[in-house]
């Protein structure tokens, strides 16, 4: 294959002069160290290439070698438990070869080519294999069975030969098929797929169930459907990464893809340490058994940052096609957009809002639209849920990345700096956040949790809205002038905020809360409110109700009542009846 010579070098953007046989989006190797690059612009005078590694030291005249195909990832057993950079280079394998300080030009294979997998063939000679059909399975980890799928690029094929069940490496032939044109193809345990091309599915479906996270403010007030897309915008220090860590640890997805896109290295180190030490509540083994980490830290080449989220979403789609529910955390898409802006500037493209390229909205749409709940080509159901963090400068939600992300996501978890500084986590502002999935999921909550779940959620949201209006009055003239019924609203809203919405990620009981307990907590808060409202209507002062200690007791119930024994709520309800009955019958406590 013909090679070309470098003509100019401008950071991660290099050019080849003259008419070439290169294709748009073709992967190439740049320089004598064979740095990975991708053709991003072509005309009859030159080809422009985006390089995904550090280009310091490159010289004009060094070779550019085409590969004949697009930038792709290798899909097969061995992805889980691994740690990749933005272009799917395995960082542990590179470290073993080069040490902790990784040099340029590393080309270790994405999957371990020496490890043998215990393969069971799912087809026999003479069978017809449709695109996306399973032809072999192997236990990838104790938590996940890997299903090897016929590439959708091949079309319907006939199986002509299969190997015996046994131990094979990812590159060993396990079957042979013939396509409709009579061409024979050898199937191994792995395949290649272009990262910028969405993997096809049989049909997109309306998601019938929520992504259960165990985080009360999300599950009750702003739920995310499986296959949905959510944005977590927030300024520095508001807890975006911490919230995504909690979701990655506790959500009920089968596969977790965590992409650190331009984040600080210490945050990725923390994620690596926590994920490897955390016990998976499903299996009792390591959470890494169903997790892939893509580390593209802020000191790594900026162009690879742009590719990292496409690598992550392609891996998620692959496991979706096996019939699994995958959740992808992108932290953060603002760093990805900044990489687009830097490369666009080097290409001398016309800037749009705040210097971002004019195609920023379309790139965001292409990314978030790859989320979805689908019927796979093999007839199963799978999903990819995308949760993207956004880091608006100065906590300004009107900046382009946040505003365009809102257009393409139906769930918006707005993080509040004042809540974070008050140590209220998750710092999701209940007045600025929203979820458009509530209507879609109401039937599921009714059938699987309880008929009163959505009613309780609505009443809690209404009380918080009332408190927001009352606090504006309190700031002007104080709380003493408010009537007792409004004072009660403020007090019960405090219980909702501190006792229900605030959650302690470091507490063994409170870090994850099942939906059944969430419903019980909402019911007991509203039970206290209704009982107190009846007494206030009978002229019982709110101060006497506060003296019972019930409000503070409900704030502590998230710690006091274990997740696996909800009988404590019955005892708490009886205690409410007893103490409020005593408060209502005290001398002068009832209307004359």
JOFENGI-V83696 format. One record per run of one state. SS is the DSSP state (A for helix, B for strand, O for the rest). FROM is the first residue (numbers start at 1). TO is the last residue. If there is no record, write none. Layout:
((SS:FROM:TO) (SS:FROM:TO))
This chain:
((O:1:2) (B:3:10) (O:11:12) (B:13:17) (O:18:25) (B:26:30) (O:31:34) (B:35:42) (O:43:45) (B:46:51) (O:52:62) (B:63:70) (O:71:71) (B:72:75) (O:76:82) (B:83:84) (O:85:89) (B:90:90) (A:91:98) (O:99:116) (B:117:121) (O:122:127) (B:128:129) (O:130:133) (B:134:141) (O:142:143) (B:144:149) (O:150:156) (B:157:162) (O:163:165) (B:166:168) (O:169:174) (B:175:179) (O:180:183) (B:184:187) (O:188:190) (B:191:194) (O:195:202) (B:203:205) (O:206:209) (B:210:210) (O:211:215) (A:216:221) (O:222:224) (B:225:225) (O:226:228) (B:229:233) (O:234:239) (A:240:250) (O:251:254) (B:255:261) (O:262:264) (A:265:277) (O:278:278) (B:279:279) (O:280:285) (B:286:286) (A:287:290) (B:291:296) (O:297:301) (A:302:321) (O:322:324) (B:325:331) (O:332:332) (A:333:346) (O:347:350) (B:351:351) (O:352:352) (A:353:355) (O:356:356) (B:357:357) (O:358:359) (A:360:368) (O:369:371) (B:372:375) (O:376:380) (B:381:390) (O:391:392) (A:393:395) (O:396:399) (A:400:408) (O:409:410) (B:411:412) (O:413:414) (B:415:415) (O:416:416) (A:417:421) (O:422:427) (B:428:428) (O:429:433) (B:434:435) (O:436:437) (A:438:448) (O:449:452) (A:453:477) (O:478:483) (A:484:501) (O:502:514) (A:515:537) (O:538:541) (A:542:547) (O:548:549) (A:550:560) (O:561:567) (A:568:585) (O:586:592))
